Amino acid sequence: MSNPLSSAPAAASCVDARGSACPGPLLEAKKAIGSVKVGEVLEVLSGDPGTKEDIPAWAGKVGHEYLGHQDADGYSRLFVRRKK
C-alpha cells in the first residue's frame, strides 16, 4: 500500500514518532488526529518501516484519507487528511 509523494502536503500538525517502534507511531497518530480539524492534514514521522502499511490501513478503516509518504534520512513522513 506504498504511496510515495513527490511533494509534501501542508500539514496542520506533526507527530514525531521516530524513536518509537510498532505500534507506537500508529498509536501516536490515533491520538493526534483529533488535534487537527476536518479537512486538515496530520503528518507522522516514523523510523519504523511497518508504519507505511499500518497508517494507510488505519486511515482507511476509520474513514480518513491516506495521502501518501515521503522517505527522508532514515525515516518516513506520512500524511493523513482528517475526513470526519
PDB file of N, CA, C and O in Angstrom:
ATOM      1  N   MET A   1       0.834  -1.196   0.000  1.00  0.00           N
ATOM      2  CA  MET A   1       0.000   0.000   0.000  1.00  0.00           C
ATOM      3  C   MET A   1       0.872   1.250   0.000  1.00  0.00           C
ATOM      4  O   MET A   1       0.446   2.310   0.460  1.00  0.00           O
ATOM      5  N   SER A   2       2.068   1.128  -0.506  1.00  0.00           N
ATOM      6  CA  SER A   2       3.002   2.241  -0.541  1.00  0.00           C
ATOM      7  C   SER A   2       2.531   3.300  -1.530  1.00  0.00           C
ATOM      8  O   SER A   2       2.055   2.977  -2.619  1.00  0.00           O
ATOM      9  N   ASN A   3       2.664   4.551  -1.149  1.00  0.00           N
ATOM     10  CA  ASN A   3       2.209   5.654  -1.980  1.00  0.00           C
ATOM     11  C   ASN A   3       3.173   6.824  -1.813  1.00  0.00           C
ATOM     12  O   ASN A   3       2.887   7.755  -1.061  1.00  0.00           O
ATOM     13  N   PRO A   4       4.328   6.788  -2.514  1.00  0.00           N
ATOM     14  CA  PRO A   4       5.281   7.885  -2.375  1.00  0.00           C
ATOM     15  C   PRO A   4       4.755   9.183  -2.993  1.00  0.00           C
ATOM     16  O   PRO A   4       4.101   9.158  -4.036  1.00  0.00           O
ATOM     17  N   LEU A   5       5.038  10.287  -2.360  1.00  0.00           N
ATOM     18  CA  LEU A   5       4.619  11.609  -2.836  1.00  0.00           C
ATOM     19  C   LEU A   5       5.811  12.359  -3.402  1.00  0.00           C
ATOM     20  O   LEU A   5       6.924  12.237  -2.889  1.00  0.00           O
ATOM     21  N   SER A   6       5.590  13.136  -4.457  1.00  0.00           N
ATOM     22  CA  SER A   6       6.675  13.957  -4.990  1.00  0.00           C
ATOM     23  C   SER A   6       6.835  15.240  -4.184  1.00  0.00           C
ATOM     24  O   SER A   6       7.944  15.759  -4.057  1.00  0.00           O
ATOM     25  N   SER A   7       5.722  15.759  -3.633  1.00  0.00           N
ATOM     26  CA  SER A   7       5.815  16.933  -2.761  1.00  0.00           C
ATOM     27  C   SER A   7       4.911  16.730  -1.555  1.00  0.00           C
ATOM     28  O   SER A   7       3.855  16.105  -1.646  1.00  0.00           O
ATOM     29  N   ALA A   8       5.342  17.266  -0.437  1.00  0.00           N
ATOM     30  CA  ALA A   8       4.618  17.081   0.820  1.00  0.00           C
ATOM     31  C   ALA A   8       3.456  18.058   0.917  1.00  0.00           C
ATOM     32  O   ALA A   8       3.621  19.246   0.637  1.00  0.00           O
ATOM     33  N   PRO A   9       2.269  17.564   1.316  1.00  0.00           N
ATOM     34  CA  PRO A   9       1.160  18.484   1.551  1.00  0.00           C
ATOM     35  C   PRO A   9       1.417  19.312   2.817  1.00  0.00           C
ATOM     36  O   PRO A   9       2.169  18.890   3.696  1.00  0.00           O
ATOM     37  N   ALA A  10       0.803  20.466   2.903  1.00  0.00           N
ATOM     38  CA  ALA A  10       0.941  21.302   4.101  1.00  0.00           C
ATOM     39  C   ALA A  10       0.203  20.625   5.249  1.00  0.00           C
ATOM     40  O   ALA A  10      -0.986  20.326   5.143  1.00  0.00           O
ATOM     41  N   ALA A  11       0.910  20.388   6.337  1.00  0.00           N
ATOM     42  CA  ALA A  11       0.322  19.711   7.493  1.00  0.00           C
ATOM     43  C   ALA A  11      -0.044  20.720   8.572  1.00  0.00           C
ATOM     44  O   ALA A  11       0.709  21.654   8.849  1.00  0.00           O
ATOM     45  N   ALA A  12      -1.211  20.518   9.178  1.00  0.00           N
ATOM     46  CA  ALA A  12      -1.651  21.368  10.276  1.00  0.00           C
ATOM     47  C   ALA A  12      -0.964  20.979  11.576  1.00  0.00           C
ATOM     48  O   ALA A  12      -0.798  21.805  12.473  1.00  0.00           O
ATOM     49  N   SER A  13      -0.565  19.711  11.671  1.00  0.00           N
ATOM     50  CA  SER A  13       0.072  19.205  12.883  1.00  0.00           C
ATOM     51  C   SER A  13       1.031  18.086  12.501  1.00  0.00           C
ATOM     52  O   SER A  13       0.844  17.410  11.489  1.00  0.00           O
ATOM     53  N   CYS A  14       2.064  17.898  13.326  1.00  0.00           N
ATOM     54  CA  CYS A  14       3.066  16.863  13.056  1.00  0.00           C
ATOM     55  C   CYS A  14       3.323  16.067  14.331  1.00  0.00           C
ATOM     56  O   CYS A  14       3.499  16.634  15.409  1.00  0.00           O
ATOM     57  N   VAL A  15       3.342  14.743  14.187  1.00  0.00           N
ATOM     58  CA  VAL A  15       3.668  13.841  15.285  1.00  0.00           C
ATOM     59  C   VAL A  15       5.043  13.244  14.993  1.00  0.00           C
ATOM     60  O   VAL A  15       5.243  12.619  13.952  1.00  0.00           O
ATOM     61  N   ASP A  16       5.978  13.435  15.901  1.00  0.00           N
ATOM     62  CA  ASP A  16       7.315  12.875  15.731  1.00  0.00           C
ATOM     63  C   ASP A  16       7.409  11.583  16.532  1.00  0.00           C
ATOM     64  O   ASP A  16       7.634  11.604  17.742  1.00  0.00           O
ATOM     65  N   ALA A  17       7.234  10.453  15.838  1.00  0.00           N
ATOM     66  CA  ALA A  17       7.292   9.139  16.479  1.00  0.00           C
ATOM     67  C   ALA A  17       8.520   8.365  16.002  1.00  0.00           C
ATOM     68  O   ALA A  17       8.508   7.135  15.979  1.00  0.00           O
ATOM     69  N   ARG A  18       9.575   9.080  15.623  1.00  0.00           N
ATOM     70  CA  ARG A  18      10.768   8.428  15.071  1.00  0.00           C
ATOM     71  C   ARG A  18      11.474   7.521  16.061  1.00  0.00           C
ATOM     72  O   ARG A  18      12.150   6.581  15.642  1.00  0.00           O
ATOM     73  N   GLY A  19      11.346   7.761  17.341  1.00  0.00           N
ATOM     74  CA  GLY A  19      12.011   6.913  18.330  1.00  0.00           C
ATOM     75  C   GLY A  19      11.142   5.776  18.820  1.00  0.00           C
ATOM     76  O   GLY A  19      11.518   5.059  19.747  1.00  0.00           O
ATOM     77  N   SER A  20       9.992   5.604  18.213  1.00  0.00           N
ATOM     78  CA  SER A  20       9.003   4.647  18.685  1.00  0.00           C
ATOM     79  C   SER A  20       8.872   3.477  17.714  1.00  0.00           C
ATOM     80  O   SER A  20       8.791   3.674  16.502  1.00  0.00           O
ATOM     81  N   ALA A  21       8.849   2.249  18.256  1.00  0.00           N
ATOM     82  CA  ALA A  21       8.646   1.064  17.425  1.00  0.00           C
ATOM     83  C   ALA A  21       7.157   0.728  17.370  1.00  0.00           C
ATOM     84  O   ALA A  21       6.366   1.233  18.168  1.00  0.00           O
ATOM     85  N   CYS A  22       6.791  -0.116  16.436  1.00  0.00           N
ATOM     86  CA  CYS A  22       5.407  -0.550  16.268  1.00  0.00           C
ATOM     87  C   CYS A  22       4.872  -1.090  17.597  1.00  0.00           C
ATOM     88  O   CYS A  22       5.568  -1.874  18.242  1.00  0.00           O
ATOM     89  N   PRO A  23       3.704  -0.717  18.021  1.00  0.00           N
ATOM     90  CA  PRO A  23       2.686   0.089  17.349  1.00  0.00           C
ATOM     91  C   PRO A  23       2.715   1.565  17.741  1.00  0.00           C
ATOM     92  O   PRO A  23       1.722   2.266  17.549  1.00  0.00           O
ATOM     93  N   GLY A  24       3.817   2.044  18.280  1.00  0.00           N
ATOM     94  CA  GLY A  24       3.920   3.428  18.765  1.00  0.00           C
ATOM     95  C   GLY A  24       3.498   4.497  17.777  1.00  0.00           C
ATOM     96  O   GLY A  24       2.664   5.336  18.118  1.00  0.00           O
ATOM     97  N   PRO A  25       4.049   4.504  16.545  1.00  0.00           N
ATOM     98  CA  PRO A  25       3.652   5.548  15.597  1.00  0.00           C
ATOM     99  C   PRO A  25       2.151   5.545  15.284  1.00  0.00           C
ATOM    100  O   PRO A  25       1.540   6.603  15.139  1.00  0.00           O
ATOM    101  N   LEU A  26       1.572   4.366  15.184  1.00  0.00           N
ATOM    102  CA  LEU A  26       0.133   4.269  14.919  1.00  0.00           C
ATOM    103  C   LEU A  26      -0.666   4.810  16.094  1.00  0.00           C
ATOM    104  O   LEU A  26      -1.636   5.542  15.900  1.00  0.00           O
ATOM    105  N   LEU A  27      -0.269   4.460  17.304  1.00  0.00           N
ATOM    106  CA  LEU A  27      -0.973   4.960  18.493  1.00  0.00           C
ATOM    107  C   LEU A  27      -0.856   6.474  18.596  1.00  0.00           C
ATOM    108  O   LEU A  27      -1.818   7.146  18.968  1.00  0.00           O
ATOM    109  N   GLU A  28       0.313   7.018  18.271  1.00  0.00           N
ATOM    110  CA  GLU A  28       0.505   8.473  18.295  1.00  0.00           C
ATOM    111  C   GLU A  28      -0.388   9.148  17.252  1.00  0.00           C
ATOM    112  O   GLU A  28      -0.967  10.201  17.518  1.00  0.00           O
ATOM    113  N   ALA A  29      -0.498   8.546  16.072  1.00  0.00           N
ATOM    114  CA  ALA A  29      -1.356   9.103  15.022  1.00  0.00           C
ATOM    115  C   ALA A  29      -2.818   9.083  15.454  1.00  0.00           C
ATOM    116  O   ALA A  29      -3.544  10.053  15.237  1.00  0.00           O
ATOM    117  N   LYS A  30      -3.249   7.988  16.060  1.00  0.00           N
ATOM    118  CA  LYS A  30      -4.639   7.878  16.539  1.00  0.00           C
ATOM    119  C   LYS A  30      -4.942   8.973  17.546  1.00  0.00           C
ATOM    120  O   LYS A  30      -6.012   9.581  17.514  1.00  0.00           O
ATOM    121  N   LYS A  31      -3.988   9.223  18.446  1.00  0.00           N
ATOM    122  CA  LYS A  31      -4.161  10.267  19.454  1.00  0.00           C
ATOM    123  C   LYS A  31      -4.192  11.653  18.829  1.00  0.00           C
ATOM    124  O   LYS A  31      -4.998  12.498  19.219  1.00  0.00           O
ATOM    125  N   ALA A  32      -3.321  11.885  17.868  1.00  0.00           N
ATOM    126  CA  ALA A  32      -3.128  13.228  17.306  1.00  0.00           C
ATOM    127  C   ALA A  32      -4.173  13.630  16.272  1.00  0.00           C
ATOM    128  O   ALA A  32      -4.357  14.824  16.033  1.00  0.00           O
ATOM    129  N   ILE A  33      -4.858  12.685  15.658  1.00  0.00           N
ATOM    130  CA  ILE A  33      -5.791  13.044  14.586  1.00  0.00           C
ATOM    131  C   ILE A  33      -6.888  13.975  15.102  1.00  0.00           C
ATOM    132  O   ILE A  33      -7.419  14.789  14.346  1.00  0.00           O
ATOM    133  N   GLY A  34      -7.221  13.861  16.360  1.00  0.00           N
ATOM    134  CA  GLY A  34      -8.233  14.740  16.952  1.00  0.00           C
ATOM    135  C   GLY A  34      -7.766  16.180  17.120  1.00  0.00           C
ATOM    136  O   GLY A  34      -8.580  17.069  17.368  1.00  0.00           O
ATOM    137  N   SER A  35      -6.458  16.420  16.986  1.00  0.00           N
ATOM    138  CA  SER A  35      -5.925  17.770  17.161  1.00  0.00           C
ATOM    139  C   SER A  35      -5.988  18.590  15.876  1.00  0.00           C
ATOM    140  O   SER A  35      -5.723  19.792  15.894  1.00  0.00           O
ATOM    141  N   VAL A  36      -6.339  17.948  14.759  1.00  0.00           N
ATOM    142  CA  VAL A  36      -6.484  18.684  13.507  1.00  0.00           C
ATOM    143  C   VAL A  36      -7.957  18.744  13.126  1.00  0.00           C
ATOM    144  O   VAL A  36      -8.734  17.846  13.452  1.00  0.00           O
ATOM    145  N   LYS A  37      -8.327  19.805  12.438  1.00  0.00           N
ATOM    146  CA  LYS A  37      -9.713  19.983  12.018  1.00  0.00           C
ATOM    147  C   LYS A  37     -10.024  19.091  10.820  1.00  0.00           C
ATOM    148  O   LYS A  37      -9.122  18.683  10.089  1.00  0.00           O
ATOM    149  N   VAL A  38     -11.312  18.792  10.627  1.00  0.00           N
ATOM    150  CA  VAL A  38     -11.741  18.034   9.462  1.00  0.00           C
ATOM    151  C   VAL A  38     -11.248  18.763   8.208  1.00  0.00           C
ATOM    152  O   VAL A  38     -11.437  19.972   8.068  1.00  0.00           O
ATOM    153  N   GLY A  39     -10.618  18.018   7.305  1.00  0.00           N
ATOM    154  CA  GLY A  39     -10.062  18.589   6.083  1.00  0.00           C
ATOM    155  C   GLY A  39      -8.590  18.922   6.182  1.00  0.00           C
ATOM    156  O   GLY A  39      -7.927  19.100   5.160  1.00  0.00           O
ATOM    157  N   GLU A  40      -8.059  19.011   7.404  1.00  0.00           N
ATOM    158  CA  GLU A  40      -6.647  19.312   7.583  1.00  0.00           C
ATOM    159  C   GLU A  40      -5.808  18.035   7.538  1.00  0.00           C
ATOM    160  O   GLU A  40      -6.333  16.923   7.595  1.00  0.00           O
ATOM    161  N   VAL A  41      -4.500  18.225   7.434  1.00  0.00           N
ATOM    162  CA  VAL A  41      -3.569  17.105   7.278  1.00  0.00           C
ATOM    163  C   VAL A  41      -2.720  16.934   8.531  1.00  0.00           C
ATOM    164  O   VAL A  41      -2.218  17.901   9.103  1.00  0.00           O
ATOM    165  N   LEU A  42      -2.575  15.677   8.942  1.00  0.00           N
ATOM    166  CA  LEU A  42      -1.672  15.293  10.022  1.00  0.00           C
ATOM    167  C   LEU A  42      -0.449  14.634   9.394  1.00  0.00           C
ATOM    168  O   LEU A  42      -0.582  13.749   8.549  1.00  0.00           O
ATOM    169  N   GLU A  43       0.730  15.062   9.803  1.00  0.00           N
ATOM    170  CA  GLU A  43       1.975  14.448   9.355  1.00  0.00           C
ATOM    171  C   GLU A  43       2.516  13.573  10.478  1.00  0.00           C
ATOM    172  O   GLU A  43       2.549  13.991  11.635  1.00  0.00           O
ATOM    173  N   VAL A  44       2.938  12.363  10.137  1.00  0.00           N
ATOM    174  CA  VAL A  44       3.513  11.434  11.111  1.00  0.00           C
ATOM    175  C   VAL A  44       4.929  11.107  10.668  1.00  0.00           C
ATOM    176  O   VAL A  44       5.144  10.659   9.541  1.00  0.00           O
ATOM    177  N   LEU A  45       5.900  11.329  11.555  1.00  0.00           N
ATOM    178  CA  LEU A  45       7.290  10.973  11.293  1.00  0.00           C
ATOM    179  C   LEU A  45       7.573   9.644  11.981  1.00  0.00           C
ATOM    180  O   LEU A  45       7.316   9.495  13.175  1.00  0.00           O
ATOM    181  N   SER A  46       8.103   8.673  11.233  1.00  0.00           N
ATOM    182  CA  SER A  46       8.345   7.360  11.808  1.00  0.00           C
ATOM    183  C   SER A  46       9.581   6.710  11.209  1.00  0.00           C
ATOM    184  O   SER A  46       9.826   6.797  10.006  1.00  0.00           O
ATOM    185  N   GLY A  47      10.348   6.065  12.058  1.00  0.00           N
ATOM    186  CA  GLY A  47      11.501   5.298  11.611  1.00  0.00           C
ATOM    187  C   GLY A  47      11.183   3.822  11.458  1.00  0.00           C
ATOM    188  O   GLY A  47      12.027   3.050  11.003  1.00  0.00           O
ATOM    189  N   ASP A  48       9.975   3.422  11.831  1.00  0.00           N
ATOM    190  CA  ASP A  48       9.550   2.025  11.739  1.00  0.00           C
ATOM    191  C   ASP A  48       8.986   1.756  10.347  1.00  0.00           C
ATOM    192  O   ASP A  48       7.972   2.349   9.978  1.00  0.00           O
ATOM    193  N   PRO A  49       9.620   0.873   9.558  1.00  0.00           N
ATOM    194  CA  PRO A  49       9.159   0.631   8.186  1.00  0.00           C
ATOM    195  C   PRO A  49       7.717   0.116   8.106  1.00  0.00           C
ATOM    196  O   PRO A  49       7.037   0.356   7.108  1.00  0.00           O
ATOM    197  N   GLY A  50       7.250  -0.574   9.121  1.00  0.00           N
ATOM    198  CA  GLY A  50       5.888  -1.100   9.132  1.00  0.00           C
ATOM    199  C   GLY A  50       4.821  -0.022   9.161  1.00  0.00           C
ATOM    200  O   GLY A  50       3.661  -0.281   8.839  1.00  0.00           O
ATOM    201  N   THR A  51       5.208   1.181   9.544  1.00  0.00           N
ATOM    202  CA  THR A  51       4.256   2.293   9.610  1.00  0.00           C
ATOM    203  C   THR A  51       3.672   2.599   8.238  1.00  0.00           C
ATOM    204  O   THR A  51       2.531   3.051   8.135  1.00  0.00           O
ATOM    205  N   LYS A  52       4.457   2.352   7.170  1.00  0.00           N
ATOM    206  CA  LYS A  52       3.968   2.624   5.813  1.00  0.00           C
ATOM    207  C   LYS A  52       2.818   1.693   5.432  1.00  0.00           C
ATOM    208  O   LYS A  52       2.098   1.969   4.473  1.00  0.00           O
ATOM    209  N   GLU A  53       2.638   0.609   6.157  1.00  0.00           N
ATOM    210  CA  GLU A  53       1.488  -0.277   5.962  1.00  0.00           C
ATOM    211  C   GLU A  53       0.411   0.012   7.013  1.00  0.00           C
ATOM    212  O   GLU A  53      -0.779  -0.005   6.702  1.00  0.00           O
ATOM    213  N   ASP A  54       0.825   0.275   8.249  1.00  0.00           N
ATOM    214  CA  ASP A  54      -0.116   0.473   9.358  1.00  0.00           C
ATOM    215  C   ASP A  54      -0.969   1.730   9.205  1.00  0.00           C
ATOM    216  O   ASP A  54      -2.186   1.677   9.383  1.00  0.00           O
ATOM    217  N   ILE A  55      -0.340   2.858   8.878  1.00  0.00           N
ATOM    218  CA  ILE A  55      -1.068   4.135   8.800  1.00  0.00           C
ATOM    219  C   ILE A  55      -2.126   4.121   7.692  1.00  0.00           C
ATOM    220  O   ILE A  55      -3.263   4.518   7.948  1.00  0.00           O
ATOM    221  N   PRO A  56      -1.796   3.676   6.462  1.00  0.00           N
ATOM    222  CA  PRO A  56      -2.845   3.633   5.428  1.00  0.00           C
ATOM    223  C   PRO A  56      -4.000   2.698   5.794  1.00  0.00           C
ATOM    224  O   PRO A  56      -5.162   3.011   5.532  1.00  0.00           O
ATOM    225  N   ALA A  57      -3.677   1.552   6.399  1.00  0.00           N
ATOM    226  CA  ALA A  57      -4.726   0.600   6.779  1.00  0.00           C
ATOM    227  C   ALA A  57      -5.646   1.215   7.837  1.00  0.00           C
ATOM    228  O   ALA A  57      -6.869   1.106   7.740  1.00  0.00           O
ATOM    229  N   TRP A  58      -5.060   1.853   8.835  1.00  0.00           N
ATOM    230  CA  TRP A  58      -5.850   2.502   9.885  1.00  0.00           C
ATOM    231  C   TRP A  58      -6.698   3.634   9.312  1.00  0.00           C
ATOM    232  O   TRP A  58      -7.884   3.744   9.624  1.00  0.00           O
ATOM    233  N   ALA A  59      -6.091   4.476   8.472  1.00  0.00           N
ATOM    234  CA  ALA A  59      -6.822   5.614   7.905  1.00  0.00           C
ATOM    235  C   ALA A  59      -8.044   5.136   7.121  1.00  0.00           C
ATOM    236  O   ALA A  59      -9.134   5.686   7.273  1.00  0.00           O
ATOM    237  N   GLY A  60      -7.864   4.127   6.293  1.00  0.00           N
ATOM    238  CA  GLY A  60      -8.978   3.602   5.515  1.00  0.00           C
ATOM    239  C   GLY A  60     -10.055   2.988   6.386  1.00  0.00           C
ATOM    240  O   GLY A  60     -11.247   3.133   6.112  1.00  0.00           O
ATOM    241  N   LYS A  61      -9.638   2.311   7.421  1.00  0.00           N
ATOM    242  CA  LYS A  61     -10.588   1.636   8.320  1.00  0.00           C
ATOM    243  C   LYS A  61     -11.468   2.626   9.069  1.00  0.00           C
ATOM    244  O   LYS A  61     -12.653   2.366   9.275  1.00  0.00           O
ATOM    245  N   VAL A  62     -10.903   3.757   9.480  1.00  0.00           N
ATOM    246  CA  VAL A  62     -11.663   4.714  10.284  1.00  0.00           C
ATOM    247  C   VAL A  62     -12.233   5.872   9.470  1.00  0.00           C
ATOM    248  O   VAL A  62     -12.897   6.747  10.025  1.00  0.00           O
ATOM    249  N   GLY A  63     -11.982   5.889   8.162  1.00  0.00           N
ATOM    250  CA  GLY A  63     -12.616   6.881   7.302  1.00  0.00           C
ATOM    251  C   GLY A  63     -11.822   8.145   7.032  1.00  0.00           C
ATOM    252  O   GLY A  63     -12.390   9.149   6.602  1.00  0.00           O
ATOM    253  N   HIS A  64     -10.509   8.117   7.279  1.00  0.00           N
ATOM    254  CA  HIS A  64      -9.661   9.251   6.925  1.00  0.00           C
ATOM    255  C   HIS A  64      -8.988   8.950   5.589  1.00  0.00           C
ATOM    256  O   HIS A  64      -9.069   7.826   5.092  1.00  0.00           O
ATOM    257  N   GLU A  65      -8.327   9.943   5.010  1.00  0.00           N
ATOM    258  CA  GLU A  65      -7.700   9.777   3.699  1.00  0.00           C
ATOM    259  C   GLU A  65      -6.180   9.735   3.849  1.00  0.00           C
ATOM    260  O   GLU A  65      -5.562  10.704   4.290  1.00  0.00           O
ATOM    261  N   TYR A  66      -5.595   8.613   3.480  1.00  0.00           N
ATOM    262  CA  TYR A  66      -4.139   8.499   3.472  1.00  0.00           C
ATOM    263  C   TYR A  66      -3.641   9.140   2.186  1.00  0.00           C
ATOM    264  O   TYR A  66      -4.018   8.717   1.093  1.00  0.00           O
ATOM    265  N   LEU A  67      -2.794  10.162   2.311  1.00  0.00           N
ATOM    266  CA  LEU A  67      -2.321  10.904   1.154  1.00  0.00           C
ATOM    267  C   LEU A  67      -1.023  10.353   0.576  1.00  0.00           C
ATOM    268  O   LEU A  67      -0.714  10.593  -0.591  1.00  0.00           O
ATOM    269  N   GLY A  68      -0.263   9.617   1.382  1.00  0.00           N
ATOM    270  CA  GLY A  68       0.991   9.049   0.917  1.00  0.00           C
ATOM    271  C   GLY A  68       2.132   9.366   1.871  1.00  0.00           C
ATOM    272  O   GLY A  68       1.917   9.863   2.977  1.00  0.00           O
ATOM    273  N   HIS A  69       3.346   9.072   1.428  1.00  0.00           N
ATOM    274  CA  HIS A  69       4.519   9.278   2.277  1.00  0.00           C
ATOM    275  C   HIS A  69       5.696   9.795   1.456  1.00  0.00           C
ATOM    276  O   HIS A  69       5.714   9.723   0.227  1.00  0.00           O
ATOM    277  N   GLN A  70       6.667  10.314   2.182  1.00  0.00           N
ATOM    278  CA  GLN A  70       7.969  10.672   1.627  1.00  0.00           C
ATOM    279  C   GLN A  70       9.024  10.034   2.514  1.00  0.00           C
ATOM    280  O   GLN A  70       8.921  10.072   3.740  1.00  0.00           O
ATOM    281  N   ASP A  71      10.032   9.452   1.896  1.00  0.00           N
ATOM    282  CA  ASP A  71      11.139   8.909   2.667  1.00  0.00           C
ATOM    283  C   ASP A  71      12.186   9.996   2.848  1.00  0.00           C
ATOM    284  O   ASP A  71      12.545  10.699   1.904  1.00  0.00           O
ATOM    285  N   ALA A  72      12.671  10.121   4.081  1.00  0.00           N
ATOM    286  CA  ALA A  72      13.689  11.109   4.418  1.00  0.00           C
ATOM    287  C   ALA A  72      14.939  10.354   4.865  1.00  0.00           C
ATOM    288  O   ALA A  72      15.100   9.185   4.514  1.00  0.00           O
ATOM    289  N   ASP A  73      15.812  10.981   5.616  1.00  0.00           N
ATOM    290  CA  ASP A  73      17.064  10.355   6.074  1.00  0.00           C
ATOM    291  C   ASP A  73      16.789   9.348   7.190  1.00  0.00           C
ATOM    292  O   ASP A  73      16.859   9.691   8.370  1.00  0.00           O
ATOM    293  N   GLY A  74      16.475   8.104   6.818  1.00  0.00           N
ATOM    294  CA  GLY A  74      16.275   7.053   7.814  1.00  0.00           C
ATOM    295  C   GLY A  74      14.888   7.024   8.439  1.00  0.00           C
ATOM    296  O   GLY A  74      14.662   6.277   9.391  1.00  0.00           O
ATOM    297  N   TYR A  75      13.966   7.811   7.932  1.00  0.00           N
ATOM    298  CA  TYR A  75      12.603   7.785   8.454  1.00  0.00           C
ATOM    299  C   TYR A  75      11.631   8.139   7.337  1.00  0.00           C
ATOM    300  O   TYR A  75      12.039   8.527   6.242  1.00  0.00           O
ATOM    301  N   SER A  76      10.349   8.000   7.624  1.00  0.00           N
ATOM    302  CA  SER A  76       9.301   8.331   6.656  1.00  0.00           C
ATOM    303  C   SER A  76       8.417   9.447   7.192  1.00  0.00           C
ATOM    304  O   SER A  76       8.205   9.578   8.397  1.00  0.00           O
ATOM    305  N   ARG A  77       7.910  10.245   6.262  1.00  0.00           N
ATOM    306  CA  ARG A  77       6.918  11.282   6.568  1.00  0.00           C
ATOM    307  C   ARG A  77       5.610  10.802   5.934  1.00  0.00           C
ATOM    308  O   ARG A  77       5.526  10.668   4.714  1.00  0.00           O
ATOM    309  N   LEU A  78       4.602  10.547   6.749  1.00  0.00           N
ATOM    310  CA  LEU A  78       3.320  10.024   6.270  1.00  0.00           C
ATOM    311  C   LEU A  78       2.251  11.081   6.501  1.00  0.00           C
ATOM    312  O   LEU A  78       2.284  11.801   7.500  1.00  0.00           O
ATOM    313  N   PHE A  79       1.298  11.171   5.570  1.00  0.00           N
ATOM    314  CA  PHE A  79       0.302  12.243   5.602  1.00  0.00           C
ATOM    315  C   PHE A  79      -1.114  11.673   5.557  1.00  0.00           C
ATOM    316  O   PHE A  79      -1.446  10.852   4.702  1.00  0.00           O
ATOM    317  N   VAL A  80      -1.943  12.133   6.504  1.00  0.00           N
ATOM    318  CA  VAL A  80      -3.333  11.684   6.609  1.00  0.00           C
ATOM    319  C   VAL A  80      -4.230  12.903   6.693  1.00  0.00           C
ATOM    320  O   VAL A  80      -4.007  13.791   7.515  1.00  0.00           O
ATOM    321  N   ARG A  81      -5.253  12.947   5.837  1.00  0.00           N
ATOM    322  CA  ARG A  81      -6.240  14.015   5.905  1.00  0.00           C
ATOM    323  C   ARG A  81      -7.419  13.551   6.752  1.00  0.00           C
ATOM    324  O   ARG A  81      -8.003  12.497   6.498  1.00  0.00           O
ATOM    325  N   ARG A  82      -7.760  14.348   7.760  1.00  0.00           N
ATOM    326  CA  ARG A  82      -8.910  14.028   8.620  1.00  0.00           C
ATOM    327  C   ARG A  82     -10.194  14.248   7.830  1.00  0.00           C
ATOM    328  O   ARG A  82     -10.409  15.326   7.277  1.00  0.00           O
ATOM    329  N   LYS A  83     -11.038  13.236   7.777  1.00  0.00           N
ATOM    330  CA  LYS A  83     -12.257  13.309   6.985  1.00  0.00           C
ATOM    331  C   LYS A  83     -13.529  13.391   7.828  1.00  0.00           C
ATOM    332  O   LYS A  83     -14.600  13.686   7.297  1.00  0.00           O
ATOM    333  N   LYS A  84     -13.426  13.134   9.127  1.00  0.00           N
ATOM    334  CA  LYS A  84     -14.635  13.202   9.964  1.00  0.00           C
ATOM    335  C   LYS A  84     -14.292  13.604  11.371  1.00  0.00           C
ATOM    336  O   LYS A  84     -15.180  13.713  12.216  1.00  0.00           O
TER     337      LYS A  84
END
